[in-house]
Amino acid sequence: MKKQMMVLGMLLMAVTSSFAISGTTGPLTWVLENGTLTISGEGAMPDYDYYDSFHRGIPPSL
């Protein structure tokens, strides 16, 4: 039983780590995939403060 639970847990971690999180900000787009943040586009990135980011649903660690 322990072995089956461990295999299930490892499978769930592998599946969830393959999803990408993405969004746009001003003229830029960003993608966080497998621990790599990629920012694309041209122009200046808007200067949000911590309060703005929190209320837009963007985790402060990003």
Backbone as JSON Lines, residues from 0, in Angstrom:
{"i":0,"aa":"M","n":[0.82,-1.2,0.0],"ca":[0.0,0.0,0.0],"c":[0.86,1.26,0.0]}
{"i":1,"aa":"K","n":[1.94,1.27,0.81],"ca":[2.82,2.43,0.86],"c":[3.46,2.68,-0.51]}
{"i":2,"aa":"K","n":[3.83,1.6,-1.17],"ca":[4.48,1.73,-2.47],"c":[3.5,2.33,-3.49]}
{"i":3,"aa":"Q","n":[2.25,1.92,-3.45],"ca":[1.25,2.45,-4.37],"c":[1.0,3.94,-4.11]}
{"i":4,"aa":"M","n":[0.95,4.33,-2.86],"ca":[0.75,5.74,-2.53],"c":[1.94,6.58,-2.97]}
{"i":5,"aa":"M","n":[3.14,6.04,-2.82],"ca":[4.33,6.76,-3.24],"c":[4.34,6.95,-4.75]}
{"i":6,"aa":"V","n":[3.99,5.91,-5.48],"ca":[3.94,6.0,-6.95],"c":[2.88,7.0,-7.37]}
{"i":7,"aa":"L","n":[1.73,6.98,-6.74],"ca":[0.66,7.93,-7.06],"c":[1.12,9.36,-6.77]}
{"i":8,"aa":"G","n":[1.77,9.58,-5.65],"ca":[2.28,10.91,-5.31],"c":[3.3,11.41,-6.31]}
{"i":9,"aa":"M","n":[4.21,10.54,-6.73],"ca":[5.22,10.92,-7.72],"c":[4.58,11.23,-9.06]}
{"i":10,"aa":"L","n":[3.57,10.47,-9.43],"ca":[2.86,10.72,-10.69],"c":[2.16,12.07,-10.66]}
{"i":11,"aa":"L","n":[1.49,12.38,-9.55],"ca":[0.81,13.67,-9.43],"c":[1.79,14.84,-9.47]}
{"i":12,"aa":"M","n":[2.95,14.69,-8.84],"ca":[3.95,15.76,-8.88],"c":[4.47,15.96,-10.3]}
{"i":13,"aa":"A","n":[4.68,14.88,-11.03],"ca":[5.17,14.99,-12.4],"c":[4.15,15.68,-13.29]}
{"i":14,"aa":"V","n":[2.88,15.36,-13.12],"ca":[1.83,15.96,-13.95],"c":[1.69,17.44,-13.64]}
{"i":15,"aa":"T","n":[1.66,17.82,-12.36],"ca":[1.47,19.23,-12.02],"c":[2.68,20.08,-12.36]}
{"i":16,"aa":"S","n":[3.88,19.53,-12.37],"ca":[5.06,20.32,-12.69],"c":[5.18,20.59,-14.17]}
{"i":17,"aa":"S","n":[4.4,19.9,-15.0],"ca":[4.5,20.12,-16.44],"c":[3.59,21.24,-16.93]}
{"i":18,"aa":"F","n":[2.73,21.79,-16.06],"ca":[1.85,22.88,-16.46],"c":[2.6,24.2,-16.45]}
{"i":19,"aa":"A","n":[2.25,25.09,-17.38],"ca":[2.86,26.41,-17.45],"c":[1.88,27.45,-16.92]}
{"i":20,"aa":"I","n":[2.42,28.48,-16.29],"ca":[1.63,29.62,-15.84],"c":[2.04,30.78,-16.74]}
{"i":21,"aa":"S","n":[1.07,31.52,-17.25],"ca":[1.41,32.61,-18.17],"c":[0.48,33.79,-17.97]}
{"i":22,"aa":"G","n":[0.86,34.92,-18.56],"ca":[0.04,36.11,-18.47],"c":[0.61,37.22,-19.32]}
{"i":23,"aa":"T","n":[-0.04,38.36,-19.27],"ca":[0.42,39.54,-19.99],"c":[0.47,40.72,-19.03]}
{"i":24,"aa":"T","n":[1.36,41.63,-19.3],"ca":[1.46,42.87,-18.54],"c":[1.92,43.95,-19.5]}
{"i":25,"aa":"G","n":[1.06,44.91,-19.75],"ca":[1.4,45.94,-20.74],"c":[1.62,45.29,-22.09]}
{"i":26,"aa":"P","n":[2.71,45.65,-22.79],"ca":[2.99,45.07,-24.1],"c":[3.76,43.74,-24.03]}
{"i":27,"aa":"L","n":[3.94,43.2,-22.84],"ca":[4.76,42.01,-22.65],"c":[3.93,40.8,-22.27]}
{"i":28,"aa":"T","n":[4.44,39.63,-22.59],"ca":[3.85,38.38,-22.14],"c":[4.9,37.63,-21.33]}
{"i":29,"aa":"W","n":[4.45,36.83,-20.38],"ca":[5.38,36.05,-19.57],"c":[4.86,34.63,-19.42]}
{"i":30,"aa":"V","n":[5.8,33.7,-19.28],"ca":[5.49,32.29,-19.09],"c":[6.44,31.75,-18.03]}
{"i":31,"aa":"L","n":[5.89,31.08,-17.03],"ca":[6.69,30.38,-16.03],"c":[6.47,28.9,-16.25]}
{"i":32,"aa":"E","n":[7.5,28.23,-16.74],"ca":[7.38,26.82,-17.08],"c":[8.61,26.07,-16.6]}
{"i":33,"aa":"N","n":[8.38,25.06,-15.8],"ca":[9.46,24.23,-15.25],"c":[10.52,25.06,-14.54]}
{"i":34,"aa":"G","n":[10.09,26.09,-13.82],"ca":[11.02,26.91,-13.06],"c":[11.74,27.98,-13.85]}
{"i":35,"aa":"T","n":[11.42,28.13,-15.14],"ca":[12.05,29.14,-15.98],"c":[11.04,30.22,-16.34]}
{"i":36,"aa":"L","n":[11.37,31.48,-16.04],"ca":[10.52,32.61,-16.39],"c":[11.01,33.2,-17.7]}
{"i":37,"aa":"T","n":[10.12,33.26,-18.7],"ca":[10.45,33.84,-20.0],"c":[9.54,35.04,-20.23]}
{"i":38,"aa":"I","n":[10.14,36.2,-20.5],"ca":[9.39,37.42,-20.77],"c":[9.63,37.8,-22.23]}
{"i":39,"aa":"S","n":[8.54,38.02,-22.99],"ca":[8.64,38.33,-24.41],"c":[7.9,39.62,-24.72]}
{"i":40,"aa":"G","n":[8.27,40.25,-25.82],"ca":[7.58,41.45,-26.28],"c":[8.54,42.62,-26.38]}
{"i":41,"aa":"E","n":[7.99,43.78,-26.66],"ca":[8.8,44.99,-26.78],"c":[8.17,46.1,-25.96]}
{"i":42,"aa":"G","n":[9.01,46.96,-25.4],"ca":[8.52,48.08,-24.62],"c":[8.82,47.91,-23.15]}
{"i":43,"aa":"A","n":[8.41,48.91,-22.4],"ca":[8.68,48.91,-20.96],"c":[7.63,48.1,-20.21]}
{"i":44,"aa":"M","n":[8.09,47.43,-19.17],"ca":[7.18,46.69,-18.3],"c":[6.58,47.67,-17.3]}
{"i":45,"aa":"P","n":[5.28,47.63,-17.08],"ca":[4.67,48.5,-16.08],"c":[5.31,48.29,-14.71]}
{"i":46,"aa":"D","n":[5.42,49.35,-13.93],"ca":[6.06,49.3,-12.62],"c":[4.99,49.13,-11.54]}
{"i":47,"aa":"Y","n":[4.62,47.88,-11.28],"ca":[3.63,47.59,-10.24],"c":[4.32,47.54,-8.89]}
{"i":48,"aa":"D","n":[3.62,47.95,-7.85],"ca":[4.16,47.76,-6.51],"c":[3.56,46.49,-5.91]}
{"i":49,"aa":"Y","n":[3.99,46.14,-4.73],"ca":[3.55,44.9,-4.08],"c":[2.03,44.87,-3.93]}
{"i":50,"aa":"Y","n":[1.43,45.98,-3.54],"ca":[-0.01,46.04,-3.31],"c":[-0.78,45.76,-4.6]}
{"i":51,"aa":"D","n":[-0.35,46.38,-5.73],"ca":[-1.01,46.14,-7.02],"c":[-0.92,44.68,-7.42]}
{"i":52,"aa":"S","n":[0.26,44.09,-7.29],"ca":[0.46,42.69,-7.68],"c":[-0.43,41.76,-6.88]}
{"i":53,"aa":"F","n":[-0.54,42.01,-5.58],"ca":[-1.33,41.16,-4.71],"c":[-2.8,41.18,-5.13]}
{"i":54,"aa":"H","n":[-3.33,42.34,-5.45],"ca":[-4.74,42.45,-5.79],"c":[-5.05,42.04,-7.23]}
{"i":55,"aa":"R","n":[-4.05,41.88,-8.05],"ca":[-4.26,41.39,-9.42],"c":[-4.2,39.86,-9.47]}
{"i":56,"aa":"G","n":[-3.93,39.23,-8.34],"ca":[-3.87,37.78,-8.3],"c":[-2.52,37.22,-8.67]}
{"i":57,"aa":"I","n":[-1.5,38.07,-8.76],"ca":[-0.16,37.61,-9.1],"c":[0.57,37.34,-7.79]}
{"i":58,"aa":"P","n":[1.06,36.13,-7.6],"ca":[1.78,35.85,-6.36],"c":[3.0,36.76,-6.21]}
{"i":59,"aa":"P","n":[3.25,37.33,-5.04],"ca":[4.37,38.25,-4.84],"c":[5.71,37.64,-5.18]}
{"i":60,"aa":"S","n":[5.87,36.33,-5.12],"ca":[7.16,35.71,-5.41],"c":[7.48,35.71,-6.89]}
{"i":61,"aa":"L","n":[6.5,36.01,-7.75],"ca":[6.77,36.06,-9.18],"c":[7.19,37.45,-9.52]}
